[in-house]
Amino acid sequence: MKSLLDEISSSQPSPLVAATAQSLPEQPHALARARAFAEPLLASETLDTGENTLAHADAVAALIKSIGGSEVMQAACYLVYACDHLNKPQEVIAKAFGDNFAALAMETTKLVRVHRQARQAQVVGERSGTAIPMAQSKAAQTESVRKMLLAFSRDLRVVMLRLASRLQTLRHFAATKLPVPAGLARESLHVFAPLANRLGIWELKWEMEDLSFRFLEPDTYRQVARLLDEKRTEREADVEHLRAQLQAQLQAQGMDAAVQGRPKHIYSIVKKMRGKSLGFDQVYDIRALRIVVPNVADCYGALSWVHSQFTPVPNEFDDYIAKPKANGYQSLHTIVRDSAGQPVEIQIRTQAMHEHAEHGVAAHWAYKEAGVKGYAGVSASGAYDAKIAVLRQLLAWERDFASEQAQGVFDDRIYVLTPDAAIVELPQGATAVDFAYSVHTTLGHRCRGARVDGVMVPLNTALKNGQTVEITAVREGGPSRDWLNTELGYLVSHRARAKVRAWFNALVMNETVAKGREAVEKLLQRLGRTSVKLQDLASQLGFKSADELFEVVGKDEFSLRNIEIVLRPPEPVPLENTYVPVKKPRSPVSAAKGAVLVVGIDSVMTQLAKCCRPVPPDSICGFVTRGKGVSVHRTDCPNLREMVTKNAERVIEVQWSLEQTASKVVYPVDVMVEAADRQGLLRDISEVFSKEKINVVGVQTQSVKGTARMTFTVEIPESGRLSKVLAMVADLNGVRWTRRR
């Protein structure tokens, strides 16, 4: 059976979730081509660790090969490091090797950069005396883990590339004896090594732990190493004698058994000494042997024979075949005493179990040796099931990591799987509806049911870490208003809740726009202007689109009167008048006939001057004209001052009629505005007049070099009210000044 690595490589990406693992099609001579491609870019470059980049890539490729990685995986090692030296790495690599190679290289490069930046920040802090506090350092590690989880869900091969690269970095520091950044060693020990352990890749895990521990606690490391060396010759002779004896006797029993000495790992010895408060001589696995047999039956047969020949140590037997470890590890562990009374640890396993124990998922992605139980007790009948199993182990590793960090670091997050085995990050307590919106907004709107690990559940069921969620959706439809009811518990994610609100807001907005459109179209029919283009009309009124116009009209925030003013043609005016009215003002008939009284004279015809447009209670003065009666001006009118200078004898005293002033008579007044020209300026000013129920009967605008000058003719009953409106106009964005003409 092909490895899962190859299974994933040959699978097609999901149409639902593009972030699932991509395939790396086999290419002739991919490794040689990739190295030749990268060599001129990397040969003279160095990493931030000081290691030559090409040498690092060579070593990582060799590590990938040693743990069962394919040639295309080894080729990817070179492309990852080439990315930093290409202007457009995605395009260049895709053109030379294909999109899938480019995707894997870019995804791994992103993670490399994340870890590099974290290390650099730690180093800078240590040098400046402002090192990151432990709590912040743990938070940074937590964020790093989250990013790794999401990256791994897109392509599981990123796991192997990152682990191999980190181990090579540690080997480089060990070989060169250069000082190791403490942050790098801590991250290797507390993040990368536990990840390798969770995936069962002991070959990388043990070495990474020992090297990290050597850098972090060099004195303790040397002390334990010295204790191991002190009686090495005697111990090795005893172990070799026992190994040969066991192998000969097992073979004499008809078992095809291979007996090996097991390497001693300093960090694991220290952990046992510290965890159980033991002395060095009390650690039982200082002397250790491993028996590898063809099948499970032989494992138990060998165990029975070992216990019959040696004295078992009570309470020191573990059956990881019947009950595998969470990461899929299987083996029999027992501790016995030899003829001299010395403790010896013996592990018994099949060849398949041994390969998995050494290389983990790298060697047995499909786990055919695990039979019905599959990987860690999960059915692995095919590549998909095996991939799900691996992802669940990644999620379990995240929980392991969380328990080692500050309490509550991960309490606010869970990770669940899509049907296509992509990881989705959600807040604690999230439901299937939250999940649907996280995958895609449309899927959330149309969500009607959910299966969790194949079982139908209510939509408000809280999800748990590692579950696989499948959404049932309708072809058309929208969310339920019940989802926004916090007591019903359908939504936990703020993002999902915002999307539901946005859907209902858009629904209300559509109704408002439809209402406004209907009102505008009815107005156009009444005015006989149905040929007017609605977009042009909106632009003329200062709106970016017709829908914006319909919206404010539908909300009753914009008077249809403003549209009438724009659509009705201007009336002809005398040449000497520079003002261009859009609509003839309503004639204040009562004002002409009696709003102003000439003091001491009855029944004299009066008219309000258009140059200054007086309004009660303005201070006014009369001027006798030839044939047109008395023209009434404001006392501050410049035209009046000029006429008085030439014909002072024509000035006559006038006053407002109290009776007319108390009646509901309106007077036309000119208002001048200067502002910085901008989109929507005319609309905003018109809205002020509309809200204050002041009728606009004329508009004149002119824009020169970004400055807009406007004259509005409005109808008001008295001048005092105008001051309030002018103050509101002056507060508008961009308005420089406004005043009565």
Residue, then its C-alpha position, 0 to 999 in steps of 0.5 A: m500500500k502506498s504511504l499516505l504521503d503519496e496518497i495525498s500527493s495523488s489526490q485531487p483538491s476539494p472544491l469546497v475547501a481549497a485549503t486541503a492538501q494539494s498533490l505533488p505529481e511525480q516528475p522525472h528527476a524532480l530532485a536533481r532538477a530542484r537542486a539545480f534550480a536552487e543551487p545558484l540562488l543558495a550556494s553563497e547565501t546563509l541563514d540567520t543561524g549562520e548555516n550555508t543555505l544550500a548545505h542546510a537544504d541538502a541536509v534537510a533533504a537527506l533527513i526527509k529521505s531517511i524517514g521515508g519521504s519521497e523524491v518529490m518531498q526531498a525536491a521541495c526542500y530546495l524550493v522552500y529556501a529558494c523562495d526568499h531569493l526570487n522576486k515572484p516565487q509563486e509564479v516562478i516555481a509554478k512555471a518550472f515545477g507546477d502549482n502544487f510544488a509552488a503551494l507547498a514551498m510558499e506555505t512552508t516558507k510562511l511558517v519559516r518566516v513566522h518562527r524566524q521573526a519570533r526568534q529575532a524578536q527574542v534575541v533583540g529583547e535579550r540583547s537590549g535587556t527587554a526580553i519578552p516576559m514568560a507569559q508573552s513568550k508562551a502566548a507567542q508560542t501559542e500563536s505559532v502553534r495555531k498557525m502551524l495547525l492551520a498550515f498543516s491542515r492545508d498540506l500535511r507534508v509541511v509537518m515533515l519539512r518543518l521538523a526536519s529543518r528544525l532538527q538540522t538547525l540544532r545539528h548545525f549549532a551542535a557541530t559548530k559549537l556556536p551559541v544557540p538562541a535560547g528561544l530557538a532551543r526552548e521552542s524546539l524542546h516545548v513545541f517541535a519535539p512534542l509535535a514529533n512525539r504526537l506523530g510518533i516520529w521518534e527518530l526526530k523526537w529523541e535527537m531534537e530533545d537531547l540537542s535542545f536539552r544540551f543547549l538549555e542545561p549544558d551542565t546537567y547534560r554533561q553530568v548525565a552523559r558522564l554518568l553514562d560513560e563511567k561504566r559504559t564498557e562494563r554495561e555494554a559488555d553485559v548488554e551484548h552478552l544478554r542480547a546474544q543469549l536472548q537471540a540464540q534462545l529465541q531462535a532455538q524456540g523457533m522464533d524469527a527474532a532480531v534482538q538489538g540494543r536500544p539507544k539511551h537518550i539523555y533527556s528521557i533519563v533526566k525526565k524520569m529522574r526528575g519526575k519520579s525523584l530517582g537516582f541515576d542507578q534507579v533508572y531501569d532503562i539504562r540497560a535496554l534491549r529490543i526484540v523484533v518479531p514477525n507478528v503479534a502472536d510472536c510478541y506475546g510468545a517472546l514475552s512469555w519466554v522472557h518472563s520465564q527466564f528472568t525475574p519480572v519487576p512488579n508493576e513495570f509491564d505495559d501492553y501498548i499493543a492491546k492499548p496503543k498510545a494516543n499517537g499510534y505507538q504499539s509495543l510490549h514493555t517489560i522490565v526484568r532482572d538478570s542473573a546479577g540482579q541488574p534491571v533490564e528494560i525489554q521492548i517487544r514489537t513487530q517489524a511494522m510496529h518498529e518502523h512506525a515507532e522510529h518514523g511514525v506517520a512518515a513511515h506508515w501514513a496508511y497504517k495497514e499494519a494496525g488492521v481494523k483499529g487503524y491509526a490510534g484506534v481510528s479506522a484507516s481504511g483509505a487515504y482519507d481516513a488516515k489523513i483524518a486520523v493524522l489531523r486529529q493527532l495534530l489537534a490532540w498535540e495542540r491540547d497536550f501543548a496547551s496543558e504545558q502552557a499557562q492555564g486557559v491559553f487555548d480555552d477560547r479555541i477549538y479545532v474541527l474538521t471539514p468533510d474534506a479534512a481541513i482544519v477550521e478554527l472556532p471559538q470555544g462553544a461554537t456550533a454547526v452554524d458558526f462552522a458553516y459561516s466560517v467555511h463560507t458566508t453563503l453556506g452559513h446563510r443556507c445552513r439547515g442541518a448538520r452531521v457531527d462525526g456522521v450523526m445528525v445533531p441540532l444546529n445549536t449543539a456545541l462542537k468539540n475539538g477534533q470532530t468532523v462536521e458536515i453541513t446540510a444546506v438548501r439551494e436558496g434561502g437565508p438565516s433565521r432570526d432565531w440565530l440572533n437570539t443569544e438565549l437559543g445558543y445558535l451563534v457564538s462567533h462574533r464574525a458569524r453573528a455580524k454576517v447574519r445581521a448584515w443579511f437582515n440589514a441588507l434585506v431591510m435596505n432592499e425594501t427601503v431602496a424599493k420604496g424610494r425608487e417607487a417614490v422617485e419614479k412617481l414624481l418623474q411621471r407627474l413631472g413628465r420626465t420619465s426619460v431622465k436617467l436615474q443614475d444621471l439624476a443621482s449624480q446631479l444631486g450629489f449621490k454616487s449611485a441611484d440606489e443611494l438616492f432611493e435609500v435616503v428618499g425611502k428613509d424620508e431623509f431627502s425631500l422630493r422637492n429637491i428633485e423637482i428643483v433640479l428637473r424644472p427648467p430655469e425661467p428667463v431673468p433680466l440681464e442685469n440680474t446675475y441670479v439664475p432662479v430654478k423656480k419662481p418663488r411663491s409671490p407673497v401677495s399679502a406682503a405687496k398689498g399690506a405687509v409694509l405701511v408708509v408712515g402717515i400715508d394710507s393706500v400707497m403701493t409698496q414692493l419689497a426690493k429684490c436686491c436685499r429681500p427684506v423680511p420681518p423684523d429687518s430694519i427697513c426704509g422706503f424709497v419713492t420710485r417713478g411710477k412703481g410706488v415705494s420700494v422697500h429696502r433693508t436699511d443696510c442695503p448698498n443700493l439704498r445707500e447709493m440712491v439716497t446719496k443721489n436723491a435723499e428727498r425720496v426717502i420715506e419712513v416705512q414699517w412692517s404691518l403688525e397684522q401681516t407680520a403675525s400672519k403666515v406669510v413667507y418671504p424669499v431670501d437669498v443665502m450665499v454659501e462658499a465651501a470646498d467642492r466635494q461629492g454630495l455637497l449640494r445634497d447635504i445642504s438641501e437636506v438641512f433646509s428640508k429637515e428644517k421645513i424651509n422651502v428652497v425655490g432657487v439654486q445657483t452653483q458655480s465651482v472654480k478650482g475646487t471652490a464651490r459658490m452657491t446661492f439658495t433662494v429660500e422662503i421664510p416667515e421671519s429672518g430670526r429663523l434663518s440664523k439657526v439654519l445658517a449655523m447648521v449649514a456652516d457646520l457641514n463638512g467643507v463649508r467655509w462660510t454662509r450668510r444672507r445676501 
